[in-house]
Amino acid sequence: MAESELNLIATPPCAGLLPLSIGTVTASEEPSCALTSIAPYRGQDGALSDALKKAHGMAWPKPGRMTGKAGARALWFGQGQALLVGPAPDAELARNAALTDQSDAWAMVRLSGAGAQDVLARLTPLDLRRGSFKRGHTARTEIAHMMGSLTRLGEEAFLILVFRSMAATLAHDLETAMQSVAARKRL
């Protein structure tokens, strides 16, 4: 096939599925950005944290935590792993860690508004009460019947990541839970 015959169009994972607002809760797809898995080489944790601070202004995240801020975050992503969200990784990080581009692998959804915690309580076994799962806390967890990542960004704001292939399922499950929470508030 000639190159001129290719008409590939990049589409976000949740194209046509989100945004969705029901009651006081909104689910919206986060803008596409670089997602990079970082796994430190043996004995390089400290050097990697220093390199991450120097290059991107954030330390290596502790288990269950996030570092950085909007536009440049590092999420704990499992034992000995973090996910750099936002910037392309500085080349210096490769001296201390294995870097893997994950940009096309994940759907990123922001769930926000009064009742977002109630919506997620129907989809995950995590204790999401503010005293237990505070701003900056993150977890790899079950979300409905999918494995994913959940991070509290604010009082009523969460970042949800699931595999790209599960984007439609996530949108459906969020819609069902959002409808349930909105219906209970109308009673």
PyMOL CGO cylinders between C-alpha atoms (Angstrom):
from pymol import cmd
from pymol.cgo import CYLINDER

trace = [
    CYLINDER, 0.00, 0.00, 0.00, 1.39, 3.40, -0.93, 0.3, 1, 1, 1, 1, 1, 1,
    CYLINDER, 1.39, 3.40, -0.93, 2.05, 5.86, 1.87, 0.3, 1, 1, 1, 1, 1, 1,
    CYLINDER, 2.05, 5.86, 1.87, -0.45, 8.28, 0.34, 0.3, 1, 1, 1, 1, 1, 1,
    CYLINDER, -0.45, 8.28, 0.34, -3.17, 5.65, 0.75, 0.3, 1, 1, 1, 1, 1, 1,
    CYLINDER, -3.17, 5.65, 0.75, -2.75, 5.51, 4.52, 0.3, 1, 1, 1, 1, 1, 1,
    CYLINDER, -2.75, 5.51, 4.52, -5.29, 7.64, 6.31, 0.3, 1, 1, 1, 1, 1, 1,
    CYLINDER, -5.29, 7.64, 6.31, -4.55, 6.86, 9.93, 0.3, 1, 1, 1, 1, 1, 1,
    CYLINDER, -4.55, 6.86, 9.93, -6.07, 9.26, 12.42, 0.3, 1, 1, 1, 1, 1, 1,
    CYLINDER, -6.07, 9.26, 12.42, -4.98, 9.23, 16.05, 0.3, 1, 1, 1, 1, 1, 1,
    CYLINDER, -4.98, 9.23, 16.05, -7.94, 9.15, 18.41, 0.3, 1, 1, 1, 1, 1, 1,
    CYLINDER, -7.94, 9.15, 18.41, -7.96, 9.34, 22.18, 0.3, 1, 1, 1, 1, 1, 1,
    CYLINDER, -7.96, 9.34, 22.18, -9.09, 6.20, 24.04, 0.3, 1, 1, 1, 1, 1, 1,
    CYLINDER, -9.09, 6.20, 24.04, -12.36, 7.77, 25.22, 0.3, 1, 1, 1, 1, 1, 1,
    CYLINDER, -12.36, 7.77, 25.22, -13.24, 9.57, 21.98, 0.3, 1, 1, 1, 1, 1, 1,
    CYLINDER, -13.24, 9.57, 21.98, -17.01, 9.76, 21.68, 0.3, 1, 1, 1, 1, 1, 1,
    CYLINDER, -17.01, 9.76, 21.68, -17.50, 8.33, 25.18, 0.3, 1, 1, 1, 1, 1, 1,
    CYLINDER, -17.50, 8.33, 25.18, -16.61, 11.29, 27.39, 0.3, 1, 1, 1, 1, 1, 1,
    CYLINDER, -16.61, 11.29, 27.39, -17.19, 13.90, 28.75, 0.3, 1, 1, 1, 1, 1, 1,
    CYLINDER, -17.19, 13.90, 28.75, -20.17, 12.76, 30.76, 0.3, 1, 1, 1, 1, 1, 1,
    CYLINDER, -20.17, 12.76, 30.76, -21.95, 14.77, 33.47, 0.3, 1, 1, 1, 1, 1, 1,
    CYLINDER, -21.95, 14.77, 33.47, -24.65, 13.23, 35.62, 0.3, 1, 1, 1, 1, 1, 1,
    CYLINDER, -24.65, 13.23, 35.62, -25.88, 14.97, 38.74, 0.3, 1, 1, 1, 1, 1, 1,
    CYLINDER, -25.88, 14.97, 38.74, -22.94, 16.77, 40.30, 0.3, 1, 1, 1, 1, 1, 1,
    CYLINDER, -22.94, 16.77, 40.30, -20.23, 14.47, 38.92, 0.3, 1, 1, 1, 1, 1, 1,
    CYLINDER, -20.23, 14.47, 38.92, -18.31, 14.81, 35.67, 0.3, 1, 1, 1, 1, 1, 1,
    CYLINDER, -18.31, 14.81, 35.67, -16.10, 12.22, 33.96, 0.3, 1, 1, 1, 1, 1, 1,
    CYLINDER, -16.10, 12.22, 33.96, -13.74, 13.69, 31.37, 0.3, 1, 1, 1, 1, 1, 1,
    CYLINDER, -13.74, 13.69, 31.37, -10.77, 12.36, 29.46, 0.3, 1, 1, 1, 1, 1, 1,
    CYLINDER, -10.77, 12.36, 29.46, -7.46, 13.88, 30.42, 0.3, 1, 1, 1, 1, 1, 1,
    CYLINDER, -7.46, 13.88, 30.42, -5.50, 15.39, 27.52, 0.3, 1, 1, 1, 1, 1, 1,
    CYLINDER, -5.50, 15.39, 27.52, -3.01, 13.07, 25.85, 0.3, 1, 1, 1, 1, 1, 1,
    CYLINDER, -3.01, 13.07, 25.85, 0.48, 13.33, 27.29, 0.3, 1, 1, 1, 1, 1, 1,
    CYLINDER, 0.48, 13.33, 27.29, 3.62, 11.28, 27.69, 0.3, 1, 1, 1, 1, 1, 1,
    CYLINDER, 3.62, 11.28, 27.69, 3.30, 8.32, 30.07, 0.3, 1, 1, 1, 1, 1, 1,
    CYLINDER, 3.30, 8.32, 30.07, 6.57, 6.63, 30.95, 0.3, 1, 1, 1, 1, 1, 1,
    CYLINDER, 6.57, 6.63, 30.95, 7.10, 3.61, 33.19, 0.3, 1, 1, 1, 1, 1, 1,
    CYLINDER, 7.10, 3.61, 33.19, 10.24, 4.04, 35.31, 0.3, 1, 1, 1, 1, 1, 1,
    CYLINDER, 10.24, 4.04, 35.31, 11.88, 1.11, 37.10, 0.3, 1, 1, 1, 1, 1, 1,
    CYLINDER, 11.88, 1.11, 37.10, 15.16, 1.84, 38.93, 0.3, 1, 1, 1, 1, 1, 1,
    CYLINDER, 15.16, 1.84, 38.93, 18.11, -0.44, 38.40, 0.3, 1, 1, 1, 1, 1, 1,
    CYLINDER, 18.11, -0.44, 38.40, 19.26, -2.33, 41.49, 0.3, 1, 1, 1, 1, 1, 1,
    CYLINDER, 19.26, -2.33, 41.49, 20.80, 0.05, 44.01, 0.3, 1, 1, 1, 1, 1, 1,
    CYLINDER, 20.80, 0.05, 44.01, 19.93, 3.17, 41.99, 0.3, 1, 1, 1, 1, 1, 1,
    CYLINDER, 19.93, 3.17, 41.99, 16.87, 4.37, 43.91, 0.3, 1, 1, 1, 1, 1, 1,
    CYLINDER, 16.87, 4.37, 43.91, 18.59, 7.38, 45.50, 0.3, 1, 1, 1, 1, 1, 1,
    CYLINDER, 18.59, 7.38, 45.50, 20.41, 8.42, 42.33, 0.3, 1, 1, 1, 1, 1, 1,
    CYLINDER, 20.41, 8.42, 42.33, 17.19, 8.07, 40.36, 0.3, 1, 1, 1, 1, 1, 1,
    CYLINDER, 17.19, 8.07, 40.36, 15.26, 10.22, 42.83, 0.3, 1, 1, 1, 1, 1, 1,
    CYLINDER, 15.26, 10.22, 42.83, 17.97, 12.89, 42.58, 0.3, 1, 1, 1, 1, 1, 1,
    CYLINDER, 17.97, 12.89, 42.58, 17.90, 12.74, 38.76, 0.3, 1, 1, 1, 1, 1, 1,
    CYLINDER, 17.90, 12.74, 38.76, 14.09, 12.95, 38.76, 0.3, 1, 1, 1, 1, 1, 1,
    CYLINDER, 14.09, 12.95, 38.76, 14.24, 16.03, 41.03, 0.3, 1, 1, 1, 1, 1, 1,
    CYLINDER, 14.24, 16.03, 41.03, 16.87, 17.69, 38.85, 0.3, 1, 1, 1, 1, 1, 1,
    CYLINDER, 16.87, 17.69, 38.85, 15.14, 16.92, 35.55, 0.3, 1, 1, 1, 1, 1, 1,
    CYLINDER, 15.14, 16.92, 35.55, 11.45, 17.21, 36.44, 0.3, 1, 1, 1, 1, 1, 1,
    CYLINDER, 11.45, 17.21, 36.44, 11.25, 18.86, 39.87, 0.3, 1, 1, 1, 1, 1, 1,
    CYLINDER, 11.25, 18.86, 39.87, 9.83, 15.89, 41.74, 0.3, 1, 1, 1, 1, 1, 1,
    CYLINDER, 9.83, 15.89, 41.74, 11.16, 13.11, 43.95, 0.3, 1, 1, 1, 1, 1, 1,
    CYLINDER, 11.16, 13.11, 43.95, 10.63, 9.38, 43.49, 0.3, 1, 1, 1, 1, 1, 1,
    CYLINDER, 10.63, 9.38, 43.49, 7.17, 8.62, 44.94, 0.3, 1, 1, 1, 1, 1, 1,
    CYLINDER, 7.17, 8.62, 44.94, 6.82, 6.59, 48.11, 0.3, 1, 1, 1, 1, 1, 1,
    CYLINDER, 6.82, 6.59, 48.11, 4.54, 3.54, 47.94, 0.3, 1, 1, 1, 1, 1, 1,
    CYLINDER, 4.54, 3.54, 47.94, 0.94, 4.62, 47.50, 0.3, 1, 1, 1, 1, 1, 1,
    CYLINDER, 0.94, 4.62, 47.50, 1.85, 8.24, 46.82, 0.3, 1, 1, 1, 1, 1, 1,
    CYLINDER, 1.85, 8.24, 46.82, 2.19, 10.76, 44.01, 0.3, 1, 1, 1, 1, 1, 1,
    CYLINDER, 2.19, 10.76, 44.01, 4.79, 13.50, 43.62, 0.3, 1, 1, 1, 1, 1, 1,
    CYLINDER, 4.79, 13.50, 43.62, 4.79, 16.54, 41.37, 0.3, 1, 1, 1, 1, 1, 1,
    CYLINDER, 4.79, 16.54, 41.37, 1.82, 18.60, 40.26, 0.3, 1, 1, 1, 1, 1, 1,
    CYLINDER, 1.82, 18.60, 40.26, -0.53, 19.07, 37.32, 0.3, 1, 1, 1, 1, 1, 1,
    CYLINDER, -0.53, 19.07, 37.32, 1.43, 18.72, 34.08, 0.3, 1, 1, 1, 1, 1, 1,
    CYLINDER, 1.43, 18.72, 34.08, 4.26, 16.72, 35.64, 0.3, 1, 1, 1, 1, 1, 1,
    CYLINDER, 4.26, 16.72, 35.64, 3.50, 13.93, 38.09, 0.3, 1, 1, 1, 1, 1, 1,
    CYLINDER, 3.50, 13.93, 38.09, 5.13, 10.71, 39.21, 0.3, 1, 1, 1, 1, 1, 1,
    CYLINDER, 5.13, 10.71, 39.21, 2.64, 8.07, 40.39, 0.3, 1, 1, 1, 1, 1, 1,
    CYLINDER, 2.64, 8.07, 40.39, 3.68, 5.07, 42.43, 0.3, 1, 1, 1, 1, 1, 1,
    CYLINDER, 3.68, 5.07, 42.43, 2.77, 2.25, 40.05, 0.3, 1, 1, 1, 1, 1, 1,
    CYLINDER, 2.77, 2.25, 40.05, 3.76, -0.87, 41.95, 0.3, 1, 1, 1, 1, 1, 1,
    CYLINDER, 3.76, -0.87, 41.95, 6.77, -2.23, 43.78, 0.3, 1, 1, 1, 1, 1, 1,
    CYLINDER, 6.77, -2.23, 43.78, 9.86, -0.61, 42.27, 0.3, 1, 1, 1, 1, 1, 1,
    CYLINDER, 9.86, -0.61, 42.27, 7.84, 1.23, 39.61, 0.3, 1, 1, 1, 1, 1, 1,
    CYLINDER, 7.84, 1.23, 39.61, 6.52, 4.70, 38.95, 0.3, 1, 1, 1, 1, 1, 1,
    CYLINDER, 6.52, 4.70, 38.95, 4.64, 6.25, 36.08, 0.3, 1, 1, 1, 1, 1, 1,
    CYLINDER, 4.64, 6.25, 36.08, 5.85, 9.64, 34.88, 0.3, 1, 1, 1, 1, 1, 1,
    CYLINDER, 5.85, 9.64, 34.88, 2.77, 11.52, 33.66, 0.3, 1, 1, 1, 1, 1, 1,
    CYLINDER, 2.77, 11.52, 33.66, 3.17, 14.63, 31.52, 0.3, 1, 1, 1, 1, 1, 1,
    CYLINDER, 3.17, 14.63, 31.52, 6.67, 15.36, 30.35, 0.3, 1, 1, 1, 1, 1, 1,
    CYLINDER, 6.67, 15.36, 30.35, 8.82, 13.17, 28.16, 0.3, 1, 1, 1, 1, 1, 1,
    CYLINDER, 8.82, 13.17, 28.16, 11.49, 11.68, 30.42, 0.3, 1, 1, 1, 1, 1, 1,
    CYLINDER, 11.49, 11.68, 30.42, 14.84, 13.40, 30.56, 0.3, 1, 1, 1, 1, 1, 1,
    CYLINDER, 14.84, 13.40, 30.56, 17.50, 11.20, 28.92, 0.3, 1, 1, 1, 1, 1, 1,
    CYLINDER, 17.50, 11.20, 28.92, 19.58, 11.29, 32.13, 0.3, 1, 1, 1, 1, 1, 1,
    CYLINDER, 19.58, 11.29, 32.13, 16.98, 9.11, 33.90, 0.3, 1, 1, 1, 1, 1, 1,
    CYLINDER, 16.98, 9.11, 33.90, 18.04, 6.17, 31.69, 0.3, 1, 1, 1, 1, 1, 1,
    CYLINDER, 18.04, 6.17, 31.69, 21.37, 6.03, 33.56, 0.3, 1, 1, 1, 1, 1, 1,
    CYLINDER, 21.37, 6.03, 33.56, 19.56, 4.86, 36.69, 0.3, 1, 1, 1, 1, 1, 1,
    CYLINDER, 19.56, 4.86, 36.69, 16.38, 3.22, 35.44, 0.3, 1, 1, 1, 1, 1, 1,
    CYLINDER, 16.38, 3.22, 35.44, 14.65, 1.32, 32.70, 0.3, 1, 1, 1, 1, 1, 1,
    CYLINDER, 14.65, 1.32, 32.70, 12.23, 3.64, 30.86, 0.3, 1, 1, 1, 1, 1, 1,
    CYLINDER, 12.23, 3.64, 30.86, 9.29, 2.34, 28.85, 0.3, 1, 1, 1, 1, 1, 1,
    CYLINDER, 9.29, 2.34, 28.85, 6.91, 4.52, 26.84, 0.3, 1, 1, 1, 1, 1, 1,
    CYLINDER, 6.91, 4.52, 26.84, 3.34, 3.73, 27.92, 0.3, 1, 1, 1, 1, 1, 1,
    CYLINDER, 3.34, 3.73, 27.92, 1.66, 6.73, 26.25, 0.3, 1, 1, 1, 1, 1, 1,
    CYLINDER, 1.66, 6.73, 26.25, -0.65, 4.72, 24.00, 0.3, 1, 1, 1, 1, 1, 1,
    CYLINDER, -0.65, 4.72, 24.00, -1.41, 2.00, 26.54, 0.3, 1, 1, 1, 1, 1, 1,
    CYLINDER, -1.41, 2.00, 26.54, -3.63, 3.82, 29.02, 0.3, 1, 1, 1, 1, 1, 1,
    CYLINDER, -3.63, 3.82, 29.02, -6.92, 5.71, 29.12, 0.3, 1, 1, 1, 1, 1, 1,
    CYLINDER, -6.92, 5.71, 29.12, -6.78, 8.59, 31.62, 0.3, 1, 1, 1, 1, 1, 1,
    CYLINDER, -6.78, 8.59, 31.62, -10.06, 9.86, 33.05, 0.3, 1, 1, 1, 1, 1, 1,
    CYLINDER, -10.06, 9.86, 33.05, -10.66, 12.62, 35.57, 0.3, 1, 1, 1, 1, 1, 1,
    CYLINDER, -10.66, 12.62, 35.57, -13.71, 12.11, 37.80, 0.3, 1, 1, 1, 1, 1, 1,
    CYLINDER, -13.71, 12.11, 37.80, -14.69, 15.26, 39.68, 0.3, 1, 1, 1, 1, 1, 1,
    CYLINDER, -14.69, 15.26, 39.68, -17.51, 16.99, 41.48, 0.3, 1, 1, 1, 1, 1, 1,
    CYLINDER, -17.51, 16.99, 41.48, -19.48, 16.54, 44.67, 0.3, 1, 1, 1, 1, 1, 1,
    CYLINDER, -19.48, 16.54, 44.67, -20.19, 12.83, 44.85, 0.3, 1, 1, 1, 1, 1, 1,
    CYLINDER, -20.19, 12.83, 44.85, -17.13, 11.60, 42.88, 0.3, 1, 1, 1, 1, 1, 1,
    CYLINDER, -17.13, 11.60, 42.88, -16.03, 9.60, 45.92, 0.3, 1, 1, 1, 1, 1, 1,
    CYLINDER, -16.03, 9.60, 45.92, -19.50, 8.03, 46.15, 0.3, 1, 1, 1, 1, 1, 1,
    CYLINDER, -19.50, 8.03, 46.15, -19.32, 7.03, 42.47, 0.3, 1, 1, 1, 1, 1, 1,
    CYLINDER, -19.32, 7.03, 42.47, -15.95, 5.37, 42.94, 0.3, 1, 1, 1, 1, 1, 1,
    CYLINDER, -15.95, 5.37, 42.94, -17.13, 3.61, 46.10, 0.3, 1, 1, 1, 1, 1, 1,
    CYLINDER, -17.13, 3.61, 46.10, -19.38, 1.55, 43.79, 0.3, 1, 1, 1, 1, 1, 1,
    CYLINDER, -19.38, 1.55, 43.79, -16.45, 0.53, 41.61, 0.3, 1, 1, 1, 1, 1, 1,
    CYLINDER, -16.45, 0.53, 41.61, -13.44, -0.11, 43.85, 0.3, 1, 1, 1, 1, 1, 1,
    CYLINDER, -13.44, -0.11, 43.85, -12.77, -1.92, 47.13, 0.3, 1, 1, 1, 1, 1, 1,
    CYLINDER, -12.77, -1.92, 47.13, -10.52, 0.93, 48.35, 0.3, 1, 1, 1, 1, 1, 1,
    CYLINDER, -10.52, 0.93, 48.35, -11.45, 2.95, 51.43, 0.3, 1, 1, 1, 1, 1, 1,
    CYLINDER, -11.45, 2.95, 51.43, -11.75, 6.34, 49.73, 0.3, 1, 1, 1, 1, 1, 1,
    CYLINDER, -11.75, 6.34, 49.73, -12.71, 8.35, 52.80, 0.3, 1, 1, 1, 1, 1, 1,
    CYLINDER, -12.71, 8.35, 52.80, -10.63, 11.53, 52.96, 0.3, 1, 1, 1, 1, 1, 1,
    CYLINDER, -10.63, 11.53, 52.96, -8.93, 10.42, 56.18, 0.3, 1, 1, 1, 1, 1, 1,
    CYLINDER, -8.93, 10.42, 56.18, -7.73, 7.18, 54.55, 0.3, 1, 1, 1, 1, 1, 1,
    CYLINDER, -7.73, 7.18, 54.55, -7.15, 8.13, 50.91, 0.3, 1, 1, 1, 1, 1, 1,
    CYLINDER, -7.15, 8.13, 50.91, -5.91, 11.72, 50.97, 0.3, 1, 1, 1, 1, 1, 1,
    CYLINDER, -5.91, 11.72, 50.97, -4.86, 14.09, 48.20, 0.3, 1, 1, 1, 1, 1, 1,
    CYLINDER, -4.86, 14.09, 48.20, -1.74, 12.67, 46.59, 0.3, 1, 1, 1, 1, 1, 1,
    CYLINDER, -1.74, 12.67, 46.59, -2.57, 9.07, 47.51, 0.3, 1, 1, 1, 1, 1, 1,
    CYLINDER, -2.57, 9.07, 47.51, -2.54, 6.57, 44.67, 0.3, 1, 1, 1, 1, 1, 1,
    CYLINDER, -2.54, 6.57, 44.67, -3.20, 2.84, 44.34, 0.3, 1, 1, 1, 1, 1, 1,
    CYLINDER, -3.20, 2.84, 44.34, -3.11, 0.09, 41.77, 0.3, 1, 1, 1, 1, 1, 1,
    CYLINDER, -3.11, 0.09, 41.77, -6.51, -1.46, 42.32, 0.3, 1, 1, 1, 1, 1, 1,
    CYLINDER, -6.51, -1.46, 42.32, -9.58, -3.06, 40.86, 0.3, 1, 1, 1, 1, 1, 1,
    CYLINDER, -9.58, -3.06, 40.86, -11.93, -0.56, 39.22, 0.3, 1, 1, 1, 1, 1, 1,
    CYLINDER, -11.93, -0.56, 39.22, -15.18, -2.41, 38.59, 0.3, 1, 1, 1, 1, 1, 1,
    CYLINDER, -15.18, -2.41, 38.59, -13.75, -5.63, 37.11, 0.3, 1, 1, 1, 1, 1, 1,
    CYLINDER, -13.75, -5.63, 37.11, -10.67, -4.01, 35.55, 0.3, 1, 1, 1, 1, 1, 1,
    CYLINDER, -10.67, -4.01, 35.55, -7.22, -3.48, 36.99, 0.3, 1, 1, 1, 1, 1, 1,
    CYLINDER, -7.22, -3.48, 36.99, -6.12, 0.11, 36.98, 0.3, 1, 1, 1, 1, 1, 1,
    CYLINDER, -6.12, 0.11, 36.98, -4.73, 3.01, 38.96, 0.3, 1, 1, 1, 1, 1, 1,
    CYLINDER, -4.73, 3.01, 38.96, -6.63, 5.49, 41.10, 0.3, 1, 1, 1, 1, 1, 1,
    CYLINDER, -6.63, 5.49, 41.10, -5.18, 8.77, 42.44, 0.3, 1, 1, 1, 1, 1, 1,
    CYLINDER, -5.18, 8.77, 42.44, -6.85, 11.45, 44.54, 0.3, 1, 1, 1, 1, 1, 1,
    CYLINDER, -6.85, 11.45, 44.54, -6.05, 14.83, 42.97, 0.3, 1, 1, 1, 1, 1, 1,
    CYLINDER, -6.05, 14.83, 42.97, -8.22, 16.95, 45.28, 0.3, 1, 1, 1, 1, 1, 1,
    CYLINDER, -8.22, 16.95, 45.28, -11.17, 16.89, 47.67, 0.3, 1, 1, 1, 1, 1, 1,
    CYLINDER, -11.17, 16.89, 47.67, -13.56, 15.75, 44.93, 0.3, 1, 1, 1, 1, 1, 1,
    CYLINDER, -13.56, 15.75, 44.93, -11.20, 14.93, 42.05, 0.3, 1, 1, 1, 1, 1, 1,
    CYLINDER, -11.20, 14.93, 42.05, -9.65, 11.63, 41.04, 0.3, 1, 1, 1, 1, 1, 1,
    CYLINDER, -9.65, 11.63, 41.04, -7.43, 10.42, 38.20, 0.3, 1, 1, 1, 1, 1, 1,
    CYLINDER, -7.43, 10.42, 38.20, -8.37, 6.98, 36.88, 0.3, 1, 1, 1, 1, 1, 1,
    CYLINDER, -8.37, 6.98, 36.88, -6.12, 4.95, 34.56, 0.3, 1, 1, 1, 1, 1, 1,
    CYLINDER, -6.12, 4.95, 34.56, -7.17, 1.71, 32.88, 0.3, 1, 1, 1, 1, 1, 1,
    CYLINDER, -7.17, 1.71, 32.88, -5.77, -0.05, 29.87, 0.3, 1, 1, 1, 1, 1, 1,
    CYLINDER, -5.77, -0.05, 29.87, -6.76, 1.68, 26.65, 0.3, 1, 1, 1, 1, 1, 1,
    CYLINDER, -6.76, 1.68, 26.65, -8.65, -1.41, 25.49, 0.3, 1, 1, 1, 1, 1, 1,
    CYLINDER, -8.65, -1.41, 25.49, -10.96, -1.02, 28.51, 0.3, 1, 1, 1, 1, 1, 1,
    CYLINDER, -10.96, -1.02, 28.51, -11.89, 2.66, 27.90, 0.3, 1, 1, 1, 1, 1, 1,
    CYLINDER, -11.89, 2.66, 27.90, -15.45, 1.90, 26.73, 0.3, 1, 1, 1, 1, 1, 1,
    CYLINDER, -15.45, 1.90, 26.73, -16.00, -0.42, 29.67, 0.3, 1, 1, 1, 1, 1, 1,
    CYLINDER, -16.00, -0.42, 29.67, -14.77, 2.22, 32.10, 0.3, 1, 1, 1, 1, 1, 1,
    CYLINDER, -14.77, 2.22, 32.10, -17.03, 4.86, 30.55, 0.3, 1, 1, 1, 1, 1, 1,
    CYLINDER, -17.03, 4.86, 30.55, -20.03, 2.49, 30.82, 0.3, 1, 1, 1, 1, 1, 1,
    CYLINDER, -20.03, 2.49, 30.82, -19.26, 1.53, 34.44, 0.3, 1, 1, 1, 1, 1, 1,
    CYLINDER, -19.26, 1.53, 34.44, -18.75, 5.17, 35.43, 0.3, 1, 1, 1, 1, 1, 1,
    CYLINDER, -18.75, 5.17, 35.43, -22.03, 6.17, 33.78, 0.3, 1, 1, 1, 1, 1, 1,
    CYLINDER, -22.03, 6.17, 33.78, -23.92, 3.43, 35.63, 0.3, 1, 1, 1, 1, 1, 1,
    CYLINDER, -23.92, 3.43, 35.63, -22.38, 4.40, 38.99, 0.3, 1, 1, 1, 1, 1, 1,
    CYLINDER, -22.38, 4.40, 38.99, -22.95, 8.11, 38.33, 0.3, 1, 1, 1, 1, 1, 1,
    CYLINDER, -22.95, 8.11, 38.33, -26.62, 7.45, 37.55, 0.3, 1, 1, 1, 1, 1, 1,
    CYLINDER, -26.62, 7.45, 37.55, -26.96, 5.44, 40.76, 0.3, 1, 1, 1, 1, 1, 1,
    CYLINDER, -26.96, 5.44, 40.76, -25.44, 8.19, 42.91, 0.3, 1, 1, 1, 1, 1, 1,
    CYLINDER, -25.44, 8.19, 42.91, -27.56, 10.89, 41.23, 0.3, 1, 1, 1, 1, 1, 1,
    CYLINDER, -27.56, 10.89, 41.23, -30.74, 8.81, 41.71, 0.3, 1, 1, 1, 1, 1, 1,
    CYLINDER, -30.74, 8.81, 41.71, -30.04, 8.34, 45.44, 0.3, 1, 1, 1, 1, 1, 1,
    CYLINDER, -30.04, 8.34, 45.44, -29.54, 12.08, 45.89, 0.3, 1, 1, 1, 1, 1, 1,
    CYLINDER, -29.54, 12.08, 45.89, -32.94, 12.75, 44.31, 0.3, 1, 1, 1, 1, 1, 1,
    CYLINDER, -32.94, 12.75, 44.31, -34.73, 10.53, 46.86, 0.3, 1, 1, 1, 1, 1, 1,
]
cmd.load_cgo(trace, "trace")
